[in-house]
Amino acid sequence: MTPSPLRKSNADFDHNKSWQYEEVGELYDARRFQSRTGQRFHNAETRTIHALLDKAEQSGPIKTAIDLPCGTGRISQIPAERGYDLVCADISLPMLKASRKKLVALGRQARFAGADIYKLPFQDDTFDCVSCIRLFQHLDNEESLKALKELGRVSSRFVIVNFMYASGYYGIMRTLRQKTGRYAPRYAITRTFLDNIEAKTGLKILATQLPQPLHSGNMVILFESPDAGHGKS
């Protein structure tokens, strides 16, 4: 049995390999989202994603969706309860098992697939909407752009992701957390990075929201896919 790496420092944590240990599905939510603070964060993020999906559906109903990495199914519940034909994908088999268990317990339907974010096993424009939450804080700028291009490739209409935003006030807060030994996301983005996303990936920003303004730099973004409006759905 591989020891749990959840309490390792950022320097020791391999975000591509460290989600494979047996108990990850049980420990992940317990350590992040079952405290009062964690529940407030989850509820705020859930409301934000619902609001962005409402905005996306103003141009027509969303029928197919994929959530990746689906993790324990925390975010997958959102497209599932909205009735989308949903695929939950993750590189971690233990996480896929945890998400299946959660959605089955909630009476929700989904299909499950192993997938590498950089080489997704789906054809172009397979899904109306792609969601990717709590991944990009583990990726540097180059890795993020590579992943965004792949998400845009498999989406015919929309992509929803979150980043940790490090400009201004949120950058100061993140630095203070690091200096005082508290956890801070490994990577965060700047306004310059945001401004260059469309030119480098083809994804157009339609809306941005901060689920917890002044408290967290977590920024959730609704993108329009490069193929949106081309008759592919």
LINCOR-V773658 format. One record per pair of residues at least 12 apart in sequence whose ideal C-beta (glycine too) atoms are under 10 Angstrom apart, sorted by the first residue. I is the first residue (numbers start at 1). GAP is how many residues later the second one is. D is the distance in Angstrom with one decimal. If there is no record, write none. Layout:
{{I/GAP/D} {I/GAP/D}}
This chain:
{{1/20/7.1} {1/21/5.7} {1/22/8.0} {2/15/9.7} {2/16/8.8} {2/18/6.8} {2/19/3.9} {2/20/7.1} {2/21/9.1} {2/22/9.3} {3/18/7.0} {3/20/9.6} {4/14/9.2} {4/17/6.0} {4/18/9.2} {4/19/6.2} {4/20/7.5} {4/22/9.9} {4/23/6.0} {4/24/9.8} {4/27/9.3} {5/12/9.0} {5/13/4.4} {5/14/8.5} {5/15/9.6} {5/16/7.0} {5/19/8.8} {6/12/8.4} {6/13/9.6} {6/15/9.2} {6/17/9.5} {6/18/7.9} {6/21/6.1} {6/22/7.3} {6/24/9.8} {6/25/5.9} {6/26/8.8} {7/20/9.9} {7/24/8.5} {7/176/9.6} {9/172/9.9} {9/174/9.3} {9/177/9.9} {10/128/9.2} {10/168/9.2} {10/173/8.4} {10/174/8.1} {10/175/8.5} {10/176/4.7} {10/177/9.3} {11/175/9.2} {13/125/8.5} {13/173/7.8} {14/124/9.8} {15/120/8.6} {15/122/9.1} {15/123/3.9} {15/124/7.7} {15/128/9.5} {15/171/7.6} {15/172/9.7} {16/75/7.6} {16/100/9.1} {16/101/9.5} {16/102/9.8} {16/122/8.5} {16/123/9.8} {16/127/9.8} {17/74/9.1} {17/75/9.4} {18/74/9.2} {18/120/9.8} {19/50/8.0} {19/52/8.3} {19/71/7.9} {19/72/7.1} {19/73/4.0} {19/74/9.3} {19/75/7.2} {19/76/6.0} {20/71/8.4} {20/72/5.7} {20/73/7.1} {20/74/6.6} {20/75/8.9} {21/71/9.1} {21/73/6.9} {22/71/9.6} {22/72/6.0} {22/75/9.6} {23/71/7.6} {23/75/9.8} {24/47/8.9} {24/48/8.5} {24/68/6.6} {24/69/9.7} {24/70/4.7} {24/71/6.2} {24/73/9.5} {24/74/7.4} {25/46/8.2} {25/47/5.4} {25/48/9.0} {25/67/8.4} {25/68/9.7} {25/69/5.1} {25/70/5.8} {25/71/8.6} {25/72/6.0} {25/73/2.6} {25/74/7.7} {25/75/9.5} {25/76/7.4} {25/77/8.6} {26/46/8.7} {26/68/8.8} {26/72/7.2} {26/75/9.7} {27/45/9.7} {27/67/10.0} {27/71/9.8} {28/43/6.5} {28/44/5.5} {28/46/8.6} {28/64/9.8} {28/66/9.3} {28/67/7.6} {28/70/7.5} {29/13/9.0} {29/42/8.5} {29/43/5.2} {29/44/9.2} {29/45/6.6} {29/69/8.1} {29/73/8.6} {30/42/9.7} {32/39/9.9} {32/40/9.5} {32/42/8.9} {32/102/9.1} {33/12/9.6} {33/39/8.7} {33/41/6.6} {37/178/9.7} {40/171/9.6} {40/172/7.7} {40/175/9.0} {41/170/7.4} {41/171/6.7} {41/174/8.7} {41/175/7.2} {41/177/7.8} {42/32/6.7} {42/33/9.3} {42/169/9.5} {43/168/8.8} {43/169/10.0} {44/165/9.7} {44/166/9.2} {44/167/3.9} {44/168/5.1} {44/169/9.6} {44/171/8.8} {44/172/8.6} {44/174/8.6} {44/176/9.9} {45/29/8.8} {45/30/7.9} {45/33/9.5} {45/88/7.4} {45/89/8.9} {45/117/7.6} {45/164/9.6} {45/166/4.7} {45/167/8.2} {45/171/9.4} {45/173/7.0} {45/175/6.9} {46/28/8.5} {46/29/7.9} {46/31/8.0} {46/32/6.3} {46/165/8.5} {47/162/9.2} {47/164/7.1} {48/112/9.5} {48/114/8.8} {48/159/9.9} {48/160/9.9} {48/161/4.8} {48/162/8.1} {48/163/4.4} {48/164/9.1} {48/170/8.8} {48/171/9.6} {48/172/5.0} {48/174/9.8} {49/26/6.9} {49/29/5.3} {49/30/8.9} {49/82/7.2} {49/84/7.4} {49/111/6.4} {49/113/8.8} {49/160/8.9} {49/162/8.6} {49/171/6.4} {49/173/9.1} {50/28/6.4} {50/31/9.2} {50/32/8.0} {51/156/8.5} {51/158/6.8} {51/160/9.6} {51/169/9.1} {51/171/9.2} {52/77/9.9} {52/79/9.4} {52/106/8.6} {52/108/5.8} {52/154/8.3} {52/155/5.9} {52/156/9.0} {52/157/6.6} {52/168/6.4} {52/169/8.2} {52/170/4.3} {52/171/9.9} {53/12/9.1} {53/25/7.2} {53/26/7.7} {53/29/6.7} {53/31/9.1} {53/76/7.4} {53/78/8.7} {53/105/8.3} {53/107/7.4} {53/169/8.2} {54/28/9.6} {55/103/9.4} {55/151/7.0} {55/152/5.7} {55/154/9.7} {55/167/6.3} {56/72/8.7} {56/73/6.6} {56/101/7.3} {56/102/4.8} {56/103/9.8} {56/104/7.9} {56/150/7.5} {56/151/8.7} {56/166/6.1} {56/167/9.7} {56/168/8.6} {56/172/9.8} {57/25/8.7} {57/71/9.6} {57/72/9.2} {57/100/9.9} {57/101/9.2} {59/98/7.9} {59/99/9.1} {59/147/9.7} {59/165/9.1} {59/169/8.3} {59/170/8.6} {60/68/8.7} {60/97/8.2} {60/173/7.7} {61/21/9.6} {61/22/9.3} {61/23/9.2} {61/67/8.3} {61/172/9.5} {62/17/7.9} {62/20/7.5} {62/21/9.3} {62/22/5.8} {62/23/9.5} {62/65/8.9} {62/66/4.6} {62/67/4.9} {62/95/7.2} {62/96/7.2} {62/171/9.1} {63/20/8.9} {63/21/6.6} {63/22/6.0} {63/64/9.1} {63/65/5.5} {63/66/9.0} {63/94/9.8} {63/170/7.3} {64/15/9.3} {64/20/6.4} {64/21/4.7} {64/22/7.9} {64/23/8.1} {64/62/7.2} {64/63/4.8} {64/64/4.9} {64/65/7.4} {64/66/9.8} {64/91/9.7} {64/92/8.5} {64/93/9.5} {64/169/8.3} {65/13/9.2} {65/14/4.3} {65/15/8.8} {65/17/8.3} {65/18/10.0} {65/19/4.1} {65/20/7.1} {65/21/5.3} {65/22/7.4} {65/23/9.7} {65/45/9.4} {65/62/5.7} {65/63/6.4} {65/64/4.5} {65/65/7.2} {65/66/6.8} {65/90/9.3} {65/92/10.0} {65/93/9.0} {65/95/9.4} {66/13/8.5} {66/18/9.3} {66/19/9.7} {66/20/7.2} {66/21/4.4} {66/22/7.6} {66/23/5.9} {66/44/9.7} {66/45/9.3} {66/47/8.4} {66/49/8.5} {66/54/8.4} {66/56/7.4} {66/60/7.6} {66/61/4.8} {66/62/9.5} {66/63/7.8} {66/64/5.4} {66/65/7.4} {66/66/8.9} {66/85/9.0} {66/88/7.1} {66/89/8.3} {67/12/6.2} {67/13/8.6} {67/17/9.4} {67/19/6.8} {67/20/7.5} {67/21/5.5} {67/22/7.3} {67/23/9.0} {67/32/8.5} {67/43/8.4} {67/60/9.9} {67/62/9.2} {67/63/8.0} {67/64/4.7} {67/65/7.7} {67/66/7.7} {67/93/9.3} {68/19/8.0} {68/20/7.4} {68/21/3.9} {68/22/6.3} {68/23/8.7} {68/45/8.5} {68/47/5.9} {68/48/9.7} {68/49/6.7} {68/52/7.7} {68/54/10.0} {68/62/7.4} {68/63/7.7} {68/64/6.0} {68/65/9.3} {68/67/8.0} {68/79/9.9} {68/83/8.3} {68/86/9.5} {69/19/9.0} {69/20/7.1} {69/21/4.4} {69/22/6.6} {69/23/7.3} {69/26/6.8} {69/27/9.4} {69/30/9.4} {69/46/8.2} {69/48/7.1} {69/63/7.4} {69/64/8.5} {69/65/7.9} {69/66/5.8} {69/69/9.8} {70/16/9.2} {70/17/8.6} {70/18/3.8} {70/19/6.0} {70/20/5.0} {70/22/9.3} {70/25/6.8} {70/26/7.0} {70/28/8.9} {70/29/4.6} {70/30/9.2} {70/32/9.6} {70/33/9.1} {70/40/8.4} {70/42/7.8} {70/43/9.3} {70/45/9.4} {70/61/9.0} {70/62/9.8} {70/63/9.3} {71/17/9.0} {71/19/6.5} {71/21/8.0} {71/24/5.2} {71/25/9.2} {71/27/7.4} {71/28/6.5} {71/31/9.6} {71/62/8.3} {71/63/7.2} {71/64/9.2} {72/18/9.4} {72/22/9.5} {72/23/6.4} {72/24/9.7} {72/25/9.5} {72/26/4.3} {72/27/5.6} {72/28/9.9} {72/29/8.5} {72/30/6.0} {72/31/9.9} {73/15/6.6} {73/17/9.7} {73/22/8.6} {73/23/9.2} {73/25/6.7} {73/26/3.4} {73/27/7.5} {73/28/7.8} {73/29/3.8} {73/30/5.2} {73/31/9.4} {73/32/9.3} {73/33/8.4} {73/35/8.5} {73/37/8.2} {73/39/9.7} {74/24/9.6} {74/25/8.4} {74/28/7.8} {74/59/8.2} {74/60/8.6} {75/13/9.5} {75/24/9.5} {75/56/6.1} {75/57/9.0} {75/58/4.7} {75/59/7.8} {75/85/9.2} {75/87/9.4} {76/12/4.9} {76/13/9.6} {76/14/9.7} {76/23/5.7} {76/24/9.7} {76/26/7.8} {76/27/6.3} {76/30/9.8} {76/32/8.0} {76/34/6.5} {76/36/9.6} {76/55/8.2} {76/57/9.6} {77/22/9.3} {77/25/7.3} {77/26/7.0} {77/29/6.5} {77/31/6.7} {77/33/9.7} {78/53/7.6} {78/55/9.3} {78/82/9.5} {79/29/9.3} {79/31/8.5} {79/48/9.9} {79/49/9.9} {79/50/7.2} {79/52/6.7} {79/81/9.6} {80/19/10.0} {80/22/9.7} {80/23/5.9} {80/26/7.4} {80/27/9.4} {80/28/3.8} {80/29/6.9} {80/30/5.8} {81/22/9.8} {81/25/7.9} {81/26/9.7} {81/27/6.6} {82/47/9.8} {83/25/9.5} {83/26/9.0} {84/25/9.6} {84/26/9.1} {84/43/9.0} {84/44/7.7} {84/45/7.2} {84/47/9.9} {85/24/8.4} {85/25/8.8} {85/26/8.4} {85/42/8.8} {85/43/8.9} {86/17/8.5} {86/22/7.9} {86/23/7.2} {86/24/4.3} {86/25/7.2} {86/26/9.6} {86/41/9.3} {86/43/9.7} {86/45/9.7} {87/23/6.8} {87/24/5.0} {87/25/7.3} {87/26/5.8} {87/28/8.8} {87/35/8.1} {87/39/8.6} {87/40/7.4} {87/43/9.7} {87/67/10.0} {88/12/7.5} {88/14/9.7} {88/15/7.3} {88/20/9.9} {88/22/5.0} {88/23/7.2} {88/24/5.1} {88/25/7.5} {88/27/9.7} {89/22/9.1} {89/23/7.4} {89/24/4.6} {89/25/7.1} {89/26/3.9} {89/27/9.3} {89/28/8.8} {89/31/7.5} {89/32/8.5} {89/33/8.6} {89/41/9.8} {89/43/9.8} {90/22/8.2} {90/23/8.3} {90/24/7.1} {90/25/6.9} {90/26/9.9} {90/27/9.4} {91/23/6.7} {91/24/6.5} {91/25/5.7} {91/26/7.2} {91/27/9.9} {92/22/8.5} {93/19/9.9} {93/21/6.8} {96/16/5.2} {96/17/8.0} {96/18/6.8} {96/19/9.6} {97/15/8.8} {99/13/7.0} {100/12/5.6} {115/35/9.9} {115/39/9.8} {116/34/9.1} {117/15/7.6} {117/18/6.8} {117/19/9.9} {117/22/8.6} {117/26/8.9} {117/29/8.5} {117/30/4.9} {117/31/9.8} {117/33/6.5} {117/34/7.8} {118/21/10.0} {118/25/8.1} {118/28/5.8} {118/29/6.4} {118/31/9.2} {118/32/6.0} {119/27/10.0} {119/31/7.2} {120/27/9.7} {120/30/5.6} {120/31/8.0} {120/33/7.5} {120/34/5.4} {121/33/9.4} {122/28/9.6} {122/31/8.5} {122/32/4.7} {122/33/9.8} {123/30/9.0} {123/31/7.5} {124/28/9.6} {124/29/5.6} {124/30/6.7} {124/31/9.2} {124/32/8.2} {124/103/7.6} {124/108/8.2} {125/27/9.8} {125/28/8.0} {125/29/7.1} {125/30/7.1} {125/31/3.8} {125/32/8.6} {125/100/7.8} {125/101/9.7} {125/102/5.4} {125/103/9.7} {125/105/8.4} {125/106/10.0} {125/107/4.4} {125/108/8.1} {126/27/9.1} {126/28/5.0} {126/29/7.9} {126/30/7.5} {126/106/9.6} {127/24/9.5} {127/27/5.9} {127/28/5.6} {127/29/6.8} {127/30/8.2} {127/31/8.9} {127/32/9.4} {127/98/9.3} {127/106/9.6} {128/27/7.4} {128/28/5.9} {128/29/4.8} {128/30/6.8} {128/97/9.1} {128/100/9.6} {128/104/9.4} {128/105/5.9} {129/26/6.6} {129/27/8.8} {129/28/6.2} {129/29/4.5} {129/30/7.4} {129/31/6.8} {129/93/9.4} {129/96/8.9} {130/20/9.4} {130/21/4.9} {130/22/8.0} {130/23/9.5} {130/24/6.2} {130/25/4.4} {130/26/9.5} {130/27/9.1} {130/28/7.2} {130/29/4.8} {130/30/7.2} {130/31/8.4} {130/93/9.0} {130/95/8.1} {131/20/9.1} {131/24/9.8} {131/27/8.9} {131/28/7.8} {131/29/4.6} {131/30/7.5} {131/31/9.3} {131/89/9.6} {132/15/7.4} {132/16/8.6} {132/18/9.8} {132/19/5.8} {132/27/7.2} {132/28/7.3} {132/29/4.6} {132/30/7.9} {133/27/7.6} {133/28/6.9} {133/29/5.1} {133/85/9.5} {133/87/7.6} {134/27/9.5} {134/28/6.5} {134/30/9.5} {134/51/9.3} {134/84/8.8} {135/12/7.2} {135/16/9.8} {135/26/7.6} {135/27/8.3} {135/28/9.5} {136/12/8.4} {136/25/6.2} {136/26/6.9} {136/27/5.0} {136/28/7.6} {136/49/9.0} {136/51/7.2} {136/52/9.2} {136/53/7.6} {136/83/9.9} {136/85/9.9} {137/25/8.0} {137/26/7.1} {137/27/4.7} {137/47/9.3} {137/48/3.7} {137/49/6.2} {137/50/5.7} {137/51/7.1} {137/52/9.2} {137/80/9.7} {137/81/8.7} {138/47/7.9} {138/48/5.9} {138/49/6.8} {139/24/9.5} {139/47/8.5} {139/48/6.1} {139/50/10.0} {140/46/8.5} {140/47/5.6} {141/46/7.7} {141/48/7.3} {141/49/9.0} {141/51/9.7} {141/52/6.0} {141/55/9.4} {141/59/9.7} {143/44/8.5} {144/17/9.0} {144/19/7.7} {144/43/7.7} {144/45/7.4} {144/49/7.8} {144/53/8.9} {144/56/9.9} {144/57/9.4} {145/48/8.7} {145/51/8.7} {145/52/7.7} {145/55/5.4} {145/56/6.1} {145/58/9.9} {146/55/9.2} {147/14/8.7} {147/54/9.4} {148/13/7.3} {148/49/6.8} {148/52/8.1} {148/53/4.6} {148/54/9.0} {148/55/6.0} {148/75/8.1} {149/51/8.1} {149/52/5.0} {149/53/7.6} {149/54/8.3} {149/77/9.3} {150/51/9.5} {151/50/8.6} {151/52/7.9} {151/72/8.4} {151/74/8.6} {152/45/10.0} {152/49/5.8} {152/50/5.8} {152/51/5.0} {152/52/9.8} {152/71/7.4} {152/72/9.4} {152/73/5.4} {152/74/5.6} {152/75/8.1} {152/76/9.8} {153/48/9.7} {153/49/9.3} {153/72/8.7} {153/73/8.4} {153/74/8.7} {154/71/9.0} {155/48/8.8} {155/68/8.4} {155/69/9.2} {155/70/4.3} {155/71/8.7} {155/72/7.5} {155/73/8.3} {155/77/9.7} {156/69/6.0} {156/70/9.7} {156/71/5.3} {156/72/7.0} {156/73/9.6} {156/74/7.8} {156/75/9.1} {156/76/4.3} {156/77/5.4} {157/66/9.7} {157/67/7.2} {157/68/5.4} {157/70/7.7} {157/71/4.9} {157/72/8.4} {157/73/9.7} {157/75/8.2} {157/76/6.5} {158/45/9.6} {158/48/7.9} {158/64/6.4} {158/65/6.6} {158/66/6.4} {158/67/6.2} {158/70/7.2} {159/42/9.3} {159/44/6.0} {159/45/9.8} {159/47/9.8} {159/62/8.3} {159/63/7.8} {159/64/4.2} {159/65/8.0} {159/66/6.1} {159/67/9.9} {159/69/9.8} {160/46/9.8} {160/47/9.6} {160/60/6.8} {160/61/7.0} {160/62/5.5} {160/63/7.3} {161/36/10.0} {161/42/9.0} {161/58/9.2} {161/59/7.5} {161/60/5.7} {161/61/8.9} {161/62/7.2} {162/46/9.9} {162/47/9.6} {162/48/10.0} {162/49/8.6} {162/56/5.9} {162/57/6.3} {162/58/4.6} {162/59/7.1} {163/22/9.1} {163/24/8.6} {163/25/7.2} {163/26/4.7} {163/27/9.9} {163/30/8.2} {163/31/8.0} {163/34/9.8} {163/45/9.4} {163/54/8.4} {163/55/8.0} {163/56/5.3} {163/57/8.5} {163/58/7.0} {164/20/8.4} {164/21/4.3} {164/22/8.9} {164/23/7.1} {164/24/4.1} {164/25/7.1} {164/52/8.2} {164/53/5.1} {164/54/6.2} {164/55/7.4} {165/23/6.4} {165/24/6.1} {165/25/8.0} {165/26/8.4} {165/28/9.5} {165/29/8.1} {165/43/8.9} {165/45/7.6} {165/51/9.1} {165/52/4.2} {165/53/7.6} {165/54/4.4} {165/56/9.8} {166/18/9.6} {166/19/8.8} {166/21/8.6} {166/22/3.3} {166/23/6.5} {166/24/6.0} {166/25/9.4} {166/27/9.3} {166/51/6.4} {167/21/8.6} {167/22/8.2} {167/23/5.4} {167/24/5.0} {167/25/8.8} {167/26/9.4} {167/27/8.8} {167/50/8.3} {167/52/9.8} {168/22/9.7} {168/23/8.6} {168/49/9.3} {169/44/9.7} {169/45/7.3} {169/48/8.2} {170/18/7.6} {170/40/8.6} {170/43/9.8} {170/44/9.0} {170/45/9.7} {170/46/7.7} {170/47/3.2} {170/48/8.9} {170/49/8.5} {171/17/7.3} {171/19/8.0} {171/46/7.7} {173/41/9.0} {173/42/8.7} {173/43/8.3} {173/44/6.9} {174/14/6.0} {174/42/9.8} {174/43/6.5} {184/33/9.6} {185/31/9.9} {185/32/8.2} {185/33/8.9} {188/29/6.5} {188/31/9.5} {189/28/9.2} {189/30/8.0} {194/14/8.1} {194/25/8.5} {194/27/8.1} {197/24/8.6} {197/26/7.8} {198/25/8.6} {198/26/9.4} {198/28/9.2} {201/22/8.4} {201/24/10.0} {201/25/7.9} {202/21/9.3} {202/22/9.4} {202/23/7.8} {202/24/3.5} {202/25/8.7} {203/18/8.9} {203/20/4.1} {203/21/7.0} {203/22/6.8} {203/23/6.8} {203/25/9.7} {204/18/9.7} {204/19/6.3} {204/20/4.4} {204/21/8.4} {204/22/8.0} {204/24/8.0} {205/16/6.0} {205/17/7.5} {205/18/6.0} {205/19/8.0} {206/15/8.3} {206/16/4.7} {206/17/6.5} {206/18/5.3} {206/22/9.4} {207/13/8.8} {207/14/7.3} {207/15/4.5} {207/16/9.1} {207/17/9.9} {208/12/7.2} {208/13/5.0} {208/14/7.6} {208/15/9.8} {209/12/8.1} {209/13/8.3}}
